[in-house]
Amino acid sequence: MDSSTRSEHDLIGDREVPADVYWGVHTLRALENFPITGIPIEGSPYLVEALVGVKQAAATANHELGLLDDERFEAIRDACEQIRAGALHDQFIVDVIQGGAGTSTNMNANEVIANLALENLGHPKGDYTRLHPNEHVNLSQSTNDVYPTAIKIAIIMATKSLLEAMAVLEESFARKADEFHDVLKMGRTQLQDAVPMTLGQEFRTYSLMIGEDRARLGEAVMLLHEINLGATAIGTQLNAPAGYVQSACTHLAEITDLPLVPAVDLIEATQDCGAFVQLSGTLKRVAVKLSKICNDLRLLSSGPRAGLNEINLPAVQAGSSIMPGKVNPVIPEVVNQVAFQIIGHDVTVSMAAEAGQLQLNAFEPVICYSLSAGLSRLREAILVLASRCVDGITANRELLRSEVANSIGLVTALNPYIGYAAATEVAKEALATGRGVAELILERELLPAATLDEILRPESLANLAPRPEPPHVTDDISTV
């Protein structure tokens, strides 16, 4: 050994660890064993903060119950507070996907906290006789209650951040709905002309869809507030003192400012991943509906000459290296791709939850990664969609007005006044000749001009104002 390393020991044997790092031998072995994604857990700051918060709550409970002396408790607490404030996140280096049900992540946290605490006490890193990663930092704990609890807290925090972003997008669509409230256009079903509506109604729907999913996601995340901290290995609380479960949970709730509660049955809670499955399914729902909205935006803005060209998306970059002047709907496209990935992550979460055996699910690392990545990326995608796309959308008002005037779909609004058979004949002639529906109605003297004008007012067509009463239809069968 030289001054650039220190020697550490575990059940496999002795290893040299760089002298200046805060992690130790367990983290080193995990670094060697799991070169999987190249993404360390430091890339999930919510998870790092949650892990350290769990350790601080555990130390506080152990001190309160007389298991941890004042000096060690204060050193662990202070180290945890430093890390939660942003220190040493770069020392959390194990891969996000790992074998061992999260043991490597827990060991990484134990070692970093222990060595920072030792340094604060004036001792060298690795001097574990004075303060030990497992004996003291991990006291009354197991990976099997620390890791699931930390995952839940991290996902709660990430979900809160996503919910805030969804509120921004909801409001962005709502502002456009107000701006476009008087823009008449044709609605479509199965990509065919249907009946008139306003562009404001179309955009209001998008706002409501986002708002509805925001409510559902808020409901799903509440399930994660039940934690199994204190369950230790399988839920029987082995090696945790009496009173530890409630004490640790209470302190963790104070540290995180979350309404956390101990699980009713810790054995069940230690093996059950149902809350993750529920949240993942709801996140998939958000992704699916958001992707549908982005499909609509791309379709409505298609063209500009050979497509629908009803709206204009902001031009944010050149669209082609060969076609001058081409601009692509790149913001909706990137949101689509994030949505596709989240849908795939939901399959991963489902399979990982199903694959757990007996008293523990060993696949929570990939559940954590899938949910965390999905929540983070969707948040960023939503904020980009709001600021760089939706906020700058404009309407091609004249084109939309002319499309309504020339649409065969107008005859649907006239059914109650001229009857289905007559409306069908008008539609057929309009299609065959290219003439307007209103022109043919007047030519055939099916309605007075004043009545037709009233029926075809934009407010009437979009059902935003009362329409003229249709002719009375008798219920007397003898007159038929």
VMD Tcl script that draws the C-alpha trace (Angstrom):
set ca {
  {0.00 0.00 0.00}
  {1.18 3.56 -0.69}
  {-0.17 6.99 0.23}
  {-2.53 6.98 -2.77}
  {-4.59 4.08 -1.42}
  {-5.97 2.66 1.79}
  {-6.65 -0.99 2.57}
  {-10.19 -2.16 3.33}
  {-11.50 -5.61 4.15}
  {-14.77 -7.47 3.50}
  {-15.82 -11.12 3.52}
  {-14.19 -11.67 0.11}
  {-10.81 -10.34 1.29}
  {-8.63 -7.22 1.27}
  {-8.70 -4.53 -1.43}
  {-6.90 -1.27 -2.04}
  {-9.24 1.71 -2.28}
  {-8.15 5.17 -3.50}
  {-7.20 7.13 -0.39}
  {-9.14 10.26 -1.29}
  {-12.56 8.70 -2.00}
  {-15.36 8.47 0.54}
  {-16.66 5.12 -0.66}
  {-15.09 1.82 0.33}
  {-14.52 -1.82 -0.53}
  {-18.20 -2.76 -0.98}
  {-18.69 0.08 -3.42}
  {-15.49 -0.89 -5.25}
  {-16.71 -4.44 -5.79}
  {-20.08 -3.17 -7.02}
  {-18.29 -0.84 -9.43}
  {-16.46 -3.85 -10.87}
  {-19.46 -6.18 -10.87}
  {-22.06 -3.93 -12.44}
  {-20.68 -1.99 -15.43}
  {-24.19 -2.09 -16.91}
  {-25.61 1.31 -17.87}
  {-22.77 3.67 -17.06}
  {-25.32 5.72 -15.11}
  {-24.34 6.04 -11.42}
  {-26.91 6.68 -8.72}
  {-25.52 10.21 -8.36}
  {-27.53 10.88 -11.52}
  {-30.67 10.41 -9.40}
  {-30.29 13.19 -6.82}
  {-33.69 12.45 -5.31}
  {-32.52 8.90 -4.58}
  {-29.26 10.05 -3.00}
  {-31.10 12.55 -0.82}
  {-33.70 9.94 0.12}
  {-31.08 7.34 1.05}
  {-29.25 9.80 3.24}
  {-32.52 10.96 4.77}
  {-33.31 7.37 5.74}
  {-29.87 7.02 7.34}
  {-30.34 10.23 9.30}
  {-33.78 9.11 10.53}
  {-32.38 5.72 11.52}
  {-29.49 7.29 13.42}
  {-31.88 9.62 15.22}
  {-34.13 6.72 16.24}
  {-31.13 4.65 17.38}
  {-29.84 7.55 19.46}
  {-33.28 8.16 20.92}
  {-33.52 4.49 21.91}
  {-30.03 4.43 23.45}
  {-28.27 2.34 20.79}
  {-26.04 5.09 19.41}
  {-23.84 7.35 21.57}
  {-23.90 11.13 21.27}
  {-20.61 11.51 19.39}
  {-21.35 8.95 16.69}
  {-24.94 10.10 16.32}
  {-23.97 13.73 15.87}
  {-21.24 12.80 13.39}
  {-23.64 10.67 11.32}
  {-26.38 13.30 11.50}
  {-24.04 16.10 10.44}
  {-22.65 14.04 7.57}
  {-26.17 13.26 6.38}
  {-27.17 16.90 6.49}
  {-24.10 17.87 4.47}
  {-24.89 15.32 1.78}
  {-28.55 16.25 1.69}
  {-27.42 19.84 1.15}
  {-25.51 18.73 -1.96}
  {-22.09 17.55 -0.74}
  {-20.38 14.42 -2.11}
  {-23.10 13.32 -4.51}
  {-20.28 12.39 -6.88}
  {-19.26 9.67 -4.41}
  {-22.45 7.70 -5.08}
  {-21.03 5.78 -7.97}
  {-22.64 2.34 -8.18}
  {-24.64 1.62 -11.32}
  {-28.38 2.25 -11.15}
  {-29.04 -1.32 -12.30}
  {-27.40 -3.91 -10.08}
  {-27.87 -7.35 -8.62}
  {-28.42 -7.79 -4.91}
  {-31.77 -6.05 -4.43}
  {-30.07 -2.69 -3.87}
  {-27.41 -3.87 -1.39}
  {-24.65 -2.12 -3.31}
  {-26.54 1.17 -3.21}
  {-27.07 0.81 0.53}
  {-23.40 -0.06 1.10}
  {-22.32 2.92 -1.02}
  {-24.42 5.22 1.18}
  {-23.15 3.62 4.40}
  {-19.52 4.05 3.36}
  {-19.79 7.64 2.17}
  {-21.66 8.73 5.30}
  {-19.22 6.87 7.58}
  {-16.11 8.33 5.97}
  {-17.48 11.87 5.92}
  {-18.44 11.46 9.59}
  {-14.93 10.17 10.38}
  {-13.39 13.12 8.57}
  {-15.60 15.54 10.52}
  {-14.43 13.88 13.74}
  {-10.78 14.34 12.73}
  {-10.10 10.70 11.85}
  {-8.82 9.30 8.53}
  {-11.15 7.69 6.03}
  {-11.37 3.94 6.56}
  {-10.77 4.14 10.34}
  {-13.85 2.00 10.90}
  {-12.91 0.99 14.45}
  {-14.14 4.44 15.49}
  {-17.24 4.61 13.30}
  {-18.28 1.73 11.06}
  {-20.47 1.80 7.92}
  {-22.42 -1.30 8.92}
  {-22.15 -1.34 12.70}
  {-23.19 2.29 13.15}
  {-24.51 3.90 9.96}
  {-26.54 0.78 9.12}
  {-27.58 0.06 12.71}
  {-31.09 -1.48 13.07}
  {-31.41 -1.59 9.27}
  {-31.28 -3.90 6.28}
  {-31.03 -3.05 2.62}
  {-34.47 -4.62 2.37}
  {-36.15 -1.82 4.32}
  {-33.72 1.04 3.59}
  {-33.71 0.71 -0.19}
  {-37.49 0.35 -0.80}
  {-38.15 3.24 1.57}
  {-35.59 5.44 -0.19}
  {-37.01 4.51 -3.60}
  {-40.49 5.51 -2.51}
  {-39.33 8.87 -1.21}
  {-37.29 9.54 -4.35}
  {-40.21 8.68 -6.60}
  {-42.61 10.79 -4.54}
  {-40.29 13.78 -4.98}
  {-39.85 13.15 -8.71}
  {-43.61 12.77 -9.13}
  {-44.22 16.06 -7.35}
  {-41.87 17.74 -9.79}
  {-43.68 16.13 -12.74}
  {-47.07 17.23 -11.38}
  {-45.82 20.82 -11.26}
  {-44.70 20.57 -14.89}
  {-48.05 19.10 -15.92}
  {-49.79 22.09 -14.32}
  {-47.66 24.39 -16.50}
  {-48.70 22.53 -19.66}
  {-52.35 22.40 -18.58}
  {-52.35 26.17 -18.19}
  {-50.53 26.63 -21.50}
  {-53.28 24.74 -23.36}
  {-55.94 26.64 -21.39}
  {-54.50 29.99 -22.51}
  {-54.59 28.84 -26.13}
  {-58.18 27.66 -25.65}
  {-59.12 31.17 -24.57}
  {-57.18 32.72 -27.45}
  {-58.89 30.46 -30.02}
  {-62.38 30.51 -28.49}
  {-63.92 32.16 -31.59}
  {-62.00 30.27 -34.30}
  {-64.49 28.01 -36.09}
  {-63.12 24.84 -37.69}
  {-64.20 21.38 -38.76}
  {-64.02 18.58 -36.26}
  {-62.98 15.20 -37.60}
  {-63.71 11.59 -36.81}
  {-61.63 8.84 -38.40}
  {-59.78 11.63 -40.25}
  {-62.98 12.54 -42.11}
  {-64.94 15.78 -41.83}
  {-67.46 15.51 -39.01}
  {-69.17 18.58 -37.56}
  {-68.01 22.12 -36.78}
  {-66.36 23.11 -33.50}
  {-63.98 25.83 -32.39}
  {-60.24 25.55 -32.16}
  {-60.70 26.77 -28.60}
  {-62.83 23.71 -27.81}
  {-60.12 21.48 -29.28}
  {-57.38 23.04 -27.15}
  {-59.61 23.10 -24.06}
  {-59.86 19.34 -24.40}
  {-56.08 19.03 -24.27}
  {-55.97 21.15 -21.11}
  {-58.64 19.01 -19.48}
  {-56.87 15.78 -20.46}
  {-53.67 16.95 -18.79}
  {-55.59 18.09 -15.71}
  {-57.41 14.79 -15.40}
  {-54.18 12.81 -15.61}
  {-52.55 15.12 -13.11}
  {-55.29 14.19 -10.63}
  {-54.88 10.46 -11.31}
  {-51.11 10.65 -10.88}
  {-51.56 12.52 -7.61}
  {-53.79 9.72 -6.37}
  {-51.37 6.98 -7.41}
  {-48.37 8.55 -5.69}
  {-50.18 8.61 -2.34}
  {-49.77 4.81 -2.16}
  {-46.02 5.27 -1.85}
  {-46.29 7.05 1.48}
  {-46.64 3.72 3.31}
  {-43.10 2.51 4.02}
  {-41.45 -0.59 5.51}
  {-38.61 1.13 7.39}
  {-37.83 -1.01 10.44}
  {-38.85 -4.24 8.72}
  {-35.15 -5.18 8.41}
  {-34.48 -8.35 6.40}
  {-37.92 -9.82 5.66}
  {-40.36 -7.77 7.71}
  {-40.01 -9.50 11.09}
  {-38.02 -6.52 12.51}
  {-35.09 -8.78 13.46}
  {-32.27 -6.66 15.04}
  {-34.48 -3.58 15.31}
  {-35.30 -2.57 18.90}
  {-38.81 -2.10 20.24}
  {-40.15 1.30 19.28}
  {-37.74 1.70 16.38}
  {-40.31 1.39 13.56}
  {-42.49 4.27 14.70}
  {-39.55 6.40 15.83}
  {-37.64 6.03 12.57}
  {-40.76 6.69 10.49}
  {-41.64 9.78 12.51}
  {-38.15 11.24 12.14}
  {-38.07 10.43 8.42}
  {-41.40 12.19 7.92}
  {-39.95 15.27 9.65}
  {-36.75 15.16 7.58}
  {-38.54 14.76 4.24}
  {-41.64 16.82 5.11}
  {-43.78 13.97 3.77}
  {-46.77 12.28 5.46}
  {-45.03 8.90 5.72}
  {-46.62 6.09 7.72}
  {-45.37 2.61 8.70}
  {-46.91 -0.24 6.72}
  {-49.62 -2.13 8.56}
  {-47.86 -5.42 7.85}
  {-44.10 -5.13 7.36}
  {-43.69 -8.65 5.95}
  {-46.22 -7.92 3.23}
  {-44.76 -4.48 2.57}
  {-41.22 -5.82 2.16}
  {-42.13 -8.07 -0.75}
  {-45.04 -6.19 -2.36}
  {-44.30 -3.88 -5.31}
  {-47.94 -3.12 -6.10}
  {-47.63 0.61 -5.43}
  {-44.83 0.85 -7.99}
  {-46.93 -1.02 -10.55}
  {-49.87 1.32 -9.90}
  {-47.76 4.43 -10.34}
  {-46.08 3.05 -13.44}
  {-49.44 2.27 -15.03}
  {-50.67 5.78 -14.30}
  {-47.47 7.27 -15.70}
  {-48.01 5.20 -18.84}
  {-51.53 6.62 -19.06}
  {-50.10 10.14 -18.93}
  {-47.55 9.26 -21.62}
  {-50.11 7.66 -23.92}
  {-52.50 10.62 -23.78}
  {-49.71 13.18 -24.09}
  {-48.38 11.34 -27.14}
  {-51.87 11.41 -28.66}
  {-52.01 15.18 -28.14}
  {-48.63 15.55 -29.84}
  {-49.87 13.44 -32.75}
  {-52.78 15.87 -33.11}
  {-50.47 18.88 -33.05}
  {-48.29 17.36 -35.78}
  {-51.34 16.51 -37.89}
  {-53.07 19.86 -37.45}
  {-49.85 21.68 -38.42}
  {-49.01 19.38 -41.36}
  {-48.19 20.99 -44.67}
  {-47.88 23.88 -44.96}
  {-49.23 23.57 -48.52}
  {-50.10 19.88 -48.84}
  {-51.38 19.15 -45.32}
  {-54.08 20.35 -42.96}
  {-52.19 23.56 -42.09}
  {-54.81 24.58 -39.51}
  {-52.27 25.72 -36.94}
  {-48.65 26.83 -37.01}
  {-46.14 25.44 -34.54}
  {-43.22 27.70 -33.66}
  {-40.25 27.23 -35.98}
  {-37.41 26.27 -33.63}
  {-34.80 24.85 -36.03}
  {-34.14 24.02 -39.67}
  {-35.82 20.80 -40.69}
  {-33.63 19.39 -43.41}
  {-30.08 19.28 -44.69}
  {-31.36 18.92 -48.26}
  {-34.78 20.61 -48.45}
  {-34.46 24.39 -48.03}
  {-37.17 26.03 -45.98}
  {-38.46 22.82 -44.41}
  {-39.41 23.07 -40.73}
  {-40.35 19.97 -38.74}
  {-42.52 19.53 -35.62}
  {-39.48 18.51 -33.59}
  {-40.87 19.36 -30.15}
  {-43.95 17.10 -30.42}
  {-41.69 14.45 -31.96}
  {-39.33 14.40 -28.99}
  {-42.28 14.18 -26.60}
  {-43.61 11.23 -28.60}
  {-40.30 9.44 -28.16}
  {-40.21 10.04 -24.42}
  {-43.74 8.63 -24.24}
  {-42.70 5.52 -26.16}
  {-39.89 4.95 -23.69}
  {-42.20 5.32 -20.69}
  {-44.58 2.77 -22.18}
  {-41.63 0.38 -22.45}
  {-40.56 1.17 -18.88}
  {-44.04 0.18 -17.71}
  {-43.53 -3.29 -19.16}
  {-40.18 -3.47 -17.33}
  {-41.75 -2.45 -14.03}
  {-44.53 -4.99 -14.46}
  {-42.13 -7.83 -15.20}
  {-39.79 -6.86 -12.37}
  {-42.65 -6.69 -9.85}
  {-43.98 -10.05 -11.01}
  {-40.55 -11.68 -10.81}
  {-40.11 -11.22 -7.06}
  {-39.96 -14.42 -5.03}
  {-41.10 -15.14 -1.50}
  {-40.17 -12.45 1.05}
  {-38.26 -10.02 -1.18}
  {-38.21 -8.57 -4.66}
  {-34.62 -8.56 -5.91}
  {-35.45 -6.42 -8.95}
  {-36.29 -3.12 -7.32}
  {-33.18 -1.45 -8.82}
  {-34.63 -1.69 -12.33}
  {-38.03 -0.60 -11.01}
  {-36.40 2.43 -9.44}
  {-34.44 3.26 -12.57}
  {-37.44 2.83 -14.88}
  {-39.73 5.01 -12.81}
  {-37.12 7.65 -12.02}
  {-36.02 7.95 -15.64}
  {-39.58 8.13 -16.88}
  {-40.64 10.77 -14.36}
  {-37.58 12.92 -14.99}
  {-37.67 12.75 -18.78}
  {-41.39 13.30 -19.00}
  {-41.09 16.36 -16.78}
  {-38.43 17.87 -19.06}
  {-40.37 16.95 -22.19}
  {-43.56 18.54 -20.86}
  {-41.83 21.80 -19.96}
  {-40.22 21.95 -23.41}
  {-43.59 21.23 -25.05}
  {-45.24 24.07 -23.14}
  {-42.54 26.70 -23.58}
  {-41.18 25.90 -27.04}
  {-44.31 24.72 -28.76}
  {-47.76 25.28 -27.25}
  {-47.15 28.84 -26.06}
  {-46.23 29.91 -29.59}
  {-48.96 28.16 -31.60}
  {-50.95 30.35 -33.98}
  {-54.12 29.62 -35.94}
  {-54.71 29.98 -39.66}
  {-58.10 31.59 -39.11}
  {-59.09 32.33 -42.71}
  {-58.25 28.83 -43.87}
  {-60.28 27.31 -41.05}
  {-63.25 29.55 -41.81}
  {-63.23 28.65 -45.50}
  {-62.95 24.94 -44.73}
  {-66.09 25.13 -42.62}
  {-67.94 27.08 -45.30}
  {-67.02 24.50 -47.93}
  {-67.42 21.42 -45.79}
  {-70.00 18.74 -46.47}
  {-70.11 18.30 -42.72}
  {-72.40 21.33 -42.48}
  {-75.32 19.16 -43.55}
  {-75.20 17.36 -40.20}
  {-76.13 20.59 -38.46}
  {-79.07 20.94 -40.86}
  {-80.53 17.45 -40.28}
  {-83.07 18.61 -37.67}
  {-84.34 21.32 -40.03}
  {-84.52 19.63 -43.46}
  {-84.46 15.94 -42.58}
  {-81.87 13.23 -43.15}
  {-82.99 12.35 -46.68}
  {-82.86 15.92 -47.96}
  {-79.54 16.51 -46.20}
  {-78.13 13.41 -47.88}
  {-79.16 14.65 -51.32}
  {-77.56 18.04 -50.65}
  {-74.36 16.36 -49.49}
  {-74.21 14.16 -52.60}
  {-74.65 17.12 -54.93}
  {-72.11 19.21 -53.03}
  {-69.55 16.42 -53.31}
  {-70.25 15.89 -56.99}
  {-70.25 19.53 -58.04}
  {-67.96 21.21 -55.53}
  {-70.69 23.72 -54.68}
  {-71.32 24.87 -51.13}
  {-73.93 23.34 -48.86}
  {-75.51 26.68 -47.97}
  {-75.79 27.61 -51.65}
  {-77.63 24.37 -52.45}
  {-79.97 24.72 -49.45}
  {-81.07 28.13 -50.67}
  {-81.35 27.01 -54.29}
  {-83.63 24.13 -53.29}
  {-85.59 26.48 -51.04}
  {-85.23 24.09 -48.12}
  {-84.76 26.93 -45.60}
  {-85.20 30.71 -45.59}
  {-81.95 32.64 -45.81}
  {-82.42 34.25 -42.39}
  {-82.98 30.88 -40.72}
  {-79.99 29.38 -42.51}
  {-77.78 32.26 -41.40}
  {-78.90 31.77 -37.81}
  {-78.22 28.02 -37.91}
  {-74.79 28.53 -39.46}
  {-73.61 31.15 -36.98}
  {-70.23 30.00 -35.52}
  {-71.68 30.01 -32.00}
  {-74.58 27.81 -33.11}
  {-72.44 25.39 -35.09}
  {-70.07 24.88 -32.16}
  {-73.06 24.52 -29.80}
  {-71.90 27.52 -27.79}
  {-75.22 29.36 -28.12}
  {-78.92 28.36 -28.51}
  {-79.88 27.26 -32.00}
  {-83.18 27.92 -33.75}
  {-85.90 25.47 -32.82}
  {-86.31 22.78 -35.52}
  {-89.77 22.14 -36.99}
  {-92.15 20.36 -34.58}
  {-92.30 16.59 -35.11}
  {-95.62 15.10 -34.09}
  {-95.81 11.99 -31.96}
  {-99.16 11.02 -33.48}
  {-98.48 7.85 -35.51}
  {-101.76 8.25 -37.39}
  {-100.31 11.23 -39.25}
  {-97.28 9.29 -40.54}
}
mol new
graphics top color blue
foreach p $ca { graphics top sphere $p radius 0.5 }
foreach p [lrange $ca 0 end-1] q [lrange $ca 1 end] { graphics top cylinder $p $q radius 0.2 }
display resetview
